[in-house]
Amino acid sequence: MADVLLYHHIQGLTGGVRSFADSLRQAGHTVHTPDLFDGRTFGSIEEGLGFARKFGFDALQERGIAAAAGLGHGLVYAGFSFGVTIAQRLAQTRPDACGALLMESCLPVTEFGETWPEGVPVQIHGKEDDEFFDEDLPAARELVGSTAHAELFVYPGDQHLFADSSLDRYDPEAAALLMERVLAFLSSIKPA
């Protein structure tokens, strides 16, 4: 079973993110869910962005990196949207990374190095008409084209944060398919 470090999105560690983590746990995986916002959740993306700007994106990312420090080796780094910025960084820079799950965001690989690390599998998920994911889609396609261990899944629709069951943008059908694919990915991970 995989050991997963899951970072929440810009609206915080919502009930939907917790539920997603619980589903992974029920499948036998160990899942860590650091709360980078100290218990705060936000009713909209804009409110969450406002908090992150005031607190500082760099400071929040450093919190996320610090959360990984005490968890040992061989993690799968996962994130939703804002959380992808931390998960992708760790997956690309930690020599013992076992995999990455990038949900609703993907940065250019060059943000954190020259290339994607050899032998680190990655799965990317997003909605085809999501205004936020749309700007990341070229980076996702480039990543998939650059390594044999990458998969990109694009779902119909325009909802951002569609896998969070606590938000009104939740898409149960797409979220169920995402979960099925994530569980298949995690079952294929080889421990470090």
C-alpha positions as a printed Julia matrix, in Angstrom:
192×3 Matrix{Float64}:
   0.0    0.0     0.0
   1.1    3.55   -0.71
   2.03   6.3     1.72
   0.41   9.5     0.4
   0.97  13.12    1.37
  -2.13  15.0     0.15
  -2.2   18.8    -0.03
  -5.5   20.66   -0.01
  -6.67  23.31   -2.47
  -7.02  27.08   -2.02
 -10.31  26.77   -0.13
  -8.57  24.84    2.63
  -8.75  21.39    4.15
 -12.47  21.05    3.45
 -14.75  18.19    4.32
 -14.51  17.07    0.69
 -10.71  16.86    0.8
 -10.94  14.94    4.08
 -13.5   12.59    2.52
 -11.23  12.0    -0.48
  -8.38  11.12    1.89
 -10.69   8.81    3.86
 -11.59   6.95    0.66
  -7.9    6.33    0.02
  -7.49   5.15    3.62
 -10.43   2.76    3.25
  -8.57   1.22    0.31
  -5.64   0.52    2.66
  -3.35   3.48    1.93
  -1.76   5.72    4.54
  -2.74   9.33    3.87
  -1.37  12.47    5.54
  -3.4   15.68    5.13
  -1.53  18.7     6.51
  -3.7   21.76    7.12
  -1.7   24.66    5.71
  -4.41  27.18    6.65
  -4.63  26.35   10.39
  -8.25  25.21   10.25
  -9.5   27.99    8.0
 -11.69  27.08    5.03
 -13.14  29.5     2.53
 -16.48  29.66    0.74
 -14.94  30.62   -2.59
 -11.72  30.39   -4.56
 -11.44  34.19   -4.42
 -11.63  34.22   -0.59
  -8.97  31.52   -0.39
  -6.73  33.42   -2.81
  -7.17  36.54   -0.69
  -6.02  34.69    2.4
  -3.05  33.15    0.55
  -1.96  36.54   -0.79
  -2.13  38.08    2.67
  -0.36  35.17    4.36
   2.12  34.77    1.5
   2.24  32.01   -1.1
   5.91  31.32   -0.34
   5.2   30.98    3.38
   2.36  28.55    2.68
   4.58  26.5     0.39
   7.26  26.37    3.08
   4.63  25.05    5.5
   3.82  22.33    3.0
   7.44  21.36    2.57
   7.94  21.31    6.34
   4.95  18.96    6.66
   6.79  16.44    4.49
  10.0   16.6     6.52
   9.01  14.26    9.32
   7.14  11.66    7.3
   9.99   9.51    6.15
  10.79   8.17    2.7
   8.91   6.77   -0.24
   5.91   9.08   -0.38
   3.45   9.68   -3.17
   2.96  13.45   -3.32
  -0.58  14.51   -4.18
  -2.39  17.82   -4.39
  -5.52  19.55   -5.51
  -5.0   22.77   -7.5
  -3.01  25.06   -5.14
  -1.71  21.93   -3.38
  -0.18  20.73   -6.66
   2.42  23.48   -6.44
   3.84  21.79   -3.35
   3.24  18.18   -4.37
   4.87  18.63   -7.77
   7.86  20.41   -6.27
   8.45  17.59   -3.81
   7.9   14.85   -6.41
  10.5   16.47   -8.64
  13.08  17.31   -6.0
  12.94  14.48   -3.45
  15.12  11.57   -4.6
  12.91   9.04   -2.8
   9.57  10.15   -4.3
   7.43   7.16   -5.3
   4.88   9.04   -7.4
   2.76  12.14   -7.92
  -0.95  12.83   -8.24
  -1.57  16.28   -9.72
  -5.26  17.1    -9.6
  -6.6   20.16  -11.36
  -3.22  21.77  -11.89
   0.19  21.07  -13.42
   3.19  23.36  -13.57
   5.87  23.28  -16.24
   8.5   20.72  -15.25
  11.16  23.43  -15.58
   9.75  25.17  -12.48
  11.56  22.6   -10.34
  14.3   21.14  -12.54
  15.33  20.22  -16.05
  13.19  17.11  -16.49
  10.7   14.91  -14.67
  12.61  12.42  -12.47
  13.21   9.04  -14.09
  11.04   6.27  -12.69
   8.61   8.53  -10.78
   5.1    7.87  -12.11
   2.65  10.75  -12.32
  -1.06  11.07  -12.95
  -2.67  14.4   -13.91
  -6.43  15.09  -13.77
  -8.5   18.1   -14.81
 -11.64  19.34  -16.57
 -11.28  20.27  -20.24
 -13.03  23.65  -19.96
 -11.89  24.58  -16.44
 -10.45  28.1   -16.79
  -7.76  27.35  -14.19
  -6.72  23.94  -15.55
  -6.88  25.21  -19.15
  -3.77  27.34  -18.6
  -1.96  24.3   -17.15
  -2.96  21.88  -19.9
   0.05  22.63  -22.16
   2.42  21.86  -19.25
   0.5   18.66  -18.5
   0.69  17.52  -22.11
   4.4   18.33  -22.25
   5.03  16.33  -19.08
   3.12  13.34  -20.46
   5.08  13.58  -23.7
   8.42  13.67  -21.89
   8.18  10.53  -19.74
   6.82   7.04  -20.13
   5.45   7.04  -16.59
   2.85   9.81  -16.98
  -0.89   9.77  -17.57
  -3.22  12.68  -18.3
  -6.97  12.38  -17.77
  -9.18  15.2   -19.03
 -12.86  15.11  -18.04
 -15.74  16.9   -19.77
 -16.98  20.07  -18.08
 -15.69  23.31  -16.64
 -15.85  22.84  -12.86
 -12.71  23.56  -10.88
 -12.31  21.46   -7.71
 -14.84  18.99   -9.1
 -13.64  16.12   -6.88
 -14.41  17.96   -3.61
 -17.76  16.6    -2.42
 -18.26  19.52   -0.02
 -18.34  22.16   -2.79
 -21.19  23.06   -5.12
 -18.92  22.39   -8.13
 -18.69  18.71   -7.19
 -19.21  16.36  -10.14
 -19.98  12.92   -8.65
 -19.54  11.01  -11.93
 -16.18  12.59  -12.8
 -15.04  12.37   -9.16
 -15.83   8.65   -9.04
 -13.83   8.05  -12.22
 -10.95  10.13  -10.85
 -11.0    8.06   -7.64
 -11.02   4.81   -9.6
  -7.98   5.95  -11.59
  -6.17   7.22   -8.5
  -6.71   3.92   -6.69
  -5.39   1.99   -9.69
  -2.35   4.3    -9.76
  -1.68   3.85   -6.04
  -2.0    0.08   -6.28
   0.81   0.08   -8.86
   3.27   2.06   -6.69
   6.37   0.2    -5.62
   7.59   1.18   -2.14
  10.97   2.93   -1.97
